[in-house]
Amino acid sequence: MTLRETLDAQTEAWNSRALLRRLYREWFEEIGRRLATVPGDTVELGSGTGRLKEQVPFVVTTDVEPTPWADHVVDAERLPYADGSLANLVLIDVFHHLADPAGFLDEARRALAPGGRVVILDPYCSPVSTLAYRAFHPERTDLSAPAFAPEAEIAADPLASNQARATLVFFRHRTELRRGWPDLRIVERRRLSLVAYPLSGGFFGRRLAPGAAYRPLAAAERVLAPLAPLLAFRCLVVLERA
C-alpha cells in the first residue's frame, strides 16, 4: 500500500469512527497545551491527513512525500530549517517510523530555538499492549531492537516501523537519551489510553465500542490510571531544548 492509499484509508476511518475522532481530538488539545511559545514556526512532521491543524491552526504540516494535506515535503532526519529557528516539532504516530532516531534528535537539537519543544504522541508498549500489538496490529513491535541505531528496513519504506521505538528511547533507555542529548530535557513522559484506544479499534482494527462510549471509557481511564505502566497503549513525550 502506498502512502497516499494509507492516508485515504485513514480518512475513511476518521470519518466513520466517532470514538477514534474523540480520542485524537482530546490528544490534539493536550499537545496544543504543551507547545512552546518561543519565536519560530511550529512544524508537524509526518502530518498525514493534517487533522492537528483543526486544533492548532498555525501548525506547518509536512510529510515525506507530496500529499494534499502537507504544506511542505520534509525529511525528519534532515530538517530544512536554520539553526535555532523553530519553536516546536510535533510528531503524531510518526516517531516509530523514523529510521534513525538519533539522527532526528540531533536535528531537533540543532533546529529548535532555546526553549523550543519536541512533542511526541506514539504507541507505548506496556505488557498488555505489547501482546495486543503483536497479535492484532500489522506493524512490527520489537522491544529487543536497538533504541537509537539506524534501521535499514525502515529507511527503505516510509510505512515501515517499530512500534516499540518510543518505549525504548524515552522509557527503557532514557539514561542513554540524557547522556547523548543533555540539552533536550525530558519535560514530560505520560502513558495514555488504557482501554479507550484499543476498544476504538484504531484506524484499521476491529471497532469494539461506539462513540457514545467515550464518557464511561474516560471515567474508566481515570480509575485505572495507576495501572498505566501495565495497560497503556499510547504515550505522550515532551522534550525541551535547553
C-alpha positions as CSV (number, residue, x, y, z in Angstrom):
1,M,0.0,0.0,0.0
2,T,1.3,3.4,-0.9
3,L,1.4,6.4,1.5
4,R,-1.5,8.0,-0.4
5,E,-3.6,4.9,-0.2
6,T,-2.8,4.6,3.5
7,L,-3.9,8.2,4.1
8,D,-7.1,7.7,2.1
9,A,-7.9,4.7,4.3
10,Q,-7.2,6.7,7.4
11,T,-9.5,9.5,6.1
12,E,-12.3,6.9,5.7
13,A,-11.7,5.5,9.2
14,W,-11.6,9.1,10.7
15,N,-15.0,9.9,9.2
16,S,-16.6,6.6,10.3
17,R,-15.2,6.1,13.8
18,A,-16.6,8.6,16.3
19,L,-14.7,7.2,19.3
20,L,-11.4,7.4,17.4
21,R,-12.1,11.1,16.4
22,R,-12.9,12.0,20.0
23,L,-9.7,10.4,21.4
24,Y,-7.5,12.1,18.8
25,R,-9.1,15.5,19.3
26,E,-8.5,15.1,23.1
27,W,-4.9,14.3,22.4
28,F,-4.6,17.3,20.0
29,E,-5.8,19.5,22.8
30,E,-3.2,18.1,25.1
31,I,-0.5,18.7,22.5
32,G,-1.6,22.2,22.0
33,R,-1.3,23.0,25.7
34,R,2.3,21.7,25.7
35,L,3.6,23.8,22.8
36,A,6.4,26.3,23.5
37,T,5.6,29.9,22.9
38,V,9.2,31.0,21.9
39,P,9.6,32.6,18.5
40,G,9.6,30.3,15.5
41,D,7.4,28.0,13.5
42,T,5.6,25.0,14.8
43,V,6.2,22.2,12.4
44,E,4.4,18.8,12.4
45,L,6.4,16.0,10.8
46,G,4.5,13.3,9.1
47,S,1.3,15.2,9.3
48,G,-0.8,12.5,7.5
49,T,-4.2,13.9,6.8
50,G,-3.5,17.1,8.7
51,R,-6.0,16.7,11.5
52,L,-3.9,18.6,14.1
53,K,-4.5,21.8,12.1
54,E,-8.1,21.7,13.2
55,Q,-7.0,22.2,16.8
56,V,-3.7,24.1,16.1
57,P,-4.3,26.2,13.0
58,F,-0.9,27.8,12.9
59,V,0.9,24.4,12.6
60,V,3.0,23.9,9.4
61,T,2.1,20.5,8.0
62,T,4.8,18.3,6.3
63,D,5.3,14.8,5.0
64,V,7.9,12.7,3.4
65,E,6.1,12.8,0.1
66,P,3.8,15.4,-1.5
67,T,0.2,14.9,-0.3
68,P,-2.9,17.1,-0.4
69,W,-2.6,17.8,3.3
70,A,1.1,18.7,3.5
71,D,2.4,22.3,3.2
72,H,5.9,21.0,2.5
73,V,7.9,17.9,1.9
74,V,10.3,17.4,4.8
75,D,12.7,14.6,5.9
76,A,12.6,14.4,9.7
77,E,16.3,13.4,9.8
78,R,17.4,16.2,7.5
79,L,15.4,19.2,8.6
80,P,15.5,22.1,6.1
81,Y,15.4,24.7,8.8
82,A,18.1,27.1,10.1
83,D,19.8,26.5,13.4
84,G,17.6,27.7,16.3
85,S,14.7,28.7,14.1
86,L,11.8,26.5,15.3
87,A,9.5,26.8,18.2
88,N,8.1,23.3,18.1
89,L,8.4,19.9,16.3
90,V,5.3,17.7,16.6
91,L,5.3,14.0,15.8
92,I,1.9,12.2,16.0
93,D,2.2,8.5,15.2
94,V,5.5,9.2,13.5
95,F,8.4,8.6,15.9
96,H,8.1,4.8,15.4
97,H,8.5,5.3,11.7
98,L,11.9,7.1,12.0
99,A,14.8,5.0,10.5
100,D,17.4,6.9,12.5
101,P,16.0,8.3,15.9
102,A,19.5,9.5,16.9
103,G,19.7,11.5,13.6
104,F,16.3,13.0,14.3
105,L,17.3,14.0,17.9
106,D,20.5,15.6,16.5
107,E,18.4,17.6,14.0
108,A,15.8,18.6,16.6
109,R,18.6,19.9,18.9
110,R,20.0,21.9,16.1
111,A,16.8,23.4,14.6
112,L,14.9,24.2,17.8
113,A,15.3,27.6,19.5
114,P,16.2,27.7,23.2
115,G,13.0,26.8,25.0
116,G,11.6,25.1,21.9
117,R,10.0,21.7,22.2
118,V,9.6,18.3,20.6
119,V,6.1,16.9,21.4
120,I,5.5,13.2,20.5
121,L,2.4,11.1,20.6
122,D,3.2,7.4,19.8
123,P,2.4,3.8,20.7
124,Y,3.5,2.7,24.1
125,C,4.5,-0.9,24.8
126,S,3.2,-2.0,28.2
127,P,2.9,-5.7,28.9
128,V,-0.7,-5.8,27.8
129,S,-0.4,-3.5,24.7
130,T,2.7,-5.4,23.5
131,L,0.7,-8.6,23.4
132,A,-2.1,-6.9,21.6
133,Y,0.1,-5.1,19.1
134,R,1.9,-8.3,18.2
135,A,-1.3,-10.2,17.9
136,F,-3.6,-7.8,16.1
137,H,-1.5,-4.9,14.6
138,P,0.3,-5.3,11.3
139,E,3.2,-3.1,12.2
140,R,6.3,-4.6,13.8
141,T,6.7,-4.4,17.6
142,D,10.2,-5.3,18.6
143,L,11.4,-4.4,22.1
144,S,14.7,-6.2,21.5
145,A,15.7,-3.7,18.8
146,P,18.5,-1.1,19.5
147,A,17.0,2.1,20.8
148,F,19.0,4.6,18.8
149,A,20.7,2.8,15.9
150,P,19.6,3.3,12.3
151,E,17.4,0.6,10.8
152,A,17.8,0.0,7.1
153,E,14.4,-1.8,6.8
154,I,12.6,1.3,8.0
155,A,14.8,3.6,5.8
156,A,13.7,1.6,2.7
157,D,10.0,2.1,3.3
158,P,8.2,5.2,4.7
159,L,5.4,3.0,6.1
160,A,7.8,0.5,7.9
161,S,8.2,1.0,11.6
162,N,8.9,-0.4,15.0
163,Q,6.1,0.4,17.4
164,A,8.4,-0.1,20.4
165,R,10.6,2.8,19.4
166,A,9.2,5.4,21.8
167,T,9.2,2.9,24.7
168,L,12.8,2.1,24.0
169,V,14.1,5.6,23.6
170,F,12.1,7.5,26.2
171,F,11.4,4.9,28.9
172,R,13.7,1.9,28.8
173,H,16.9,3.8,27.6
174,R,16.2,7.3,29.0
175,T,19.6,7.3,30.7
176,E,21.3,6.9,27.3
177,L,19.0,9.7,25.9
178,R,20.0,12.1,28.7
179,R,23.7,11.2,28.2
180,G,23.6,11.7,24.4
181,W,21.3,14.7,24.3
182,P,21.5,16.5,27.6
183,D,20.3,19.7,26.0
184,L,17.0,18.0,25.1
185,R,15.5,17.9,28.5
186,I,12.6,15.5,29.2
187,V,9.7,17.7,30.4
188,E,7.1,15.0,30.5
189,R,6.5,11.3,29.9
190,R,2.9,10.3,30.2
191,R,1.3,6.9,29.5
192,L,-2.1,7.1,27.9
193,S,-5.2,5.1,26.8
194,L,-5.5,2.0,28.9
195,V,-8.9,0.9,27.4
196,A,-10.4,3.5,25.2
197,Y,-7.9,3.3,22.3
198,P,-7.9,-0.5,21.9
199,L,-11.7,-0.5,22.1
200,S,-11.9,2.1,19.3
201,G,-10.0,-0.2,17.0
202,G,-7.6,2.5,16.0
203,F,-7.6,3.3,12.3
204,F,-7.6,-0.3,11.0
205,G,-8.6,-2.7,13.8
206,R,-12.0,-4.0,14.7
207,R,-14.2,-1.5,16.5
208,L,-15.4,-2.8,19.9
209,A,-17.0,0.4,21.2
210,P,-19.1,3.2,19.7
211,G,-18.6,6.9,20.0
212,A,-21.2,7.1,22.7
213,A,-18.9,5.1,25.0
214,Y,-16.4,7.9,25.3
215,R,-17.6,9.3,28.6
216,P,-17.8,6.0,30.5
217,L,-14.5,4.9,29.0
218,A,-12.9,8.2,30.0
219,A,-14.1,7.6,33.6
220,A,-12.6,4.1,33.5
221,E,-9.3,5.5,32.3
222,R,-9.2,7.8,35.4
223,V,-9.9,4.9,37.7
224,L,-7.3,2.7,36.1
225,A,-4.6,5.4,35.8
226,P,-2.4,3.8,38.5
227,L,-2.2,0.7,36.2
228,A,-0.9,2.7,33.2
229,P,2.6,1.0,33.3
230,L,0.8,-2.3,32.9
231,L,-2.0,-1.4,30.5
232,A,-1.2,1.7,28.4
233,F,-1.3,1.7,24.6
234,R,-0.1,5.2,24.0
235,C,2.4,7.7,25.3
236,L,2.9,11.5,25.2
237,V,6.5,12.7,25.5
238,V,7.7,16.3,25.7
239,L,11.4,17.4,25.3
240,E,12.6,20.9,25.7
241,R,15.7,22.5,24.2
242,A,18.0,23.9,26.9
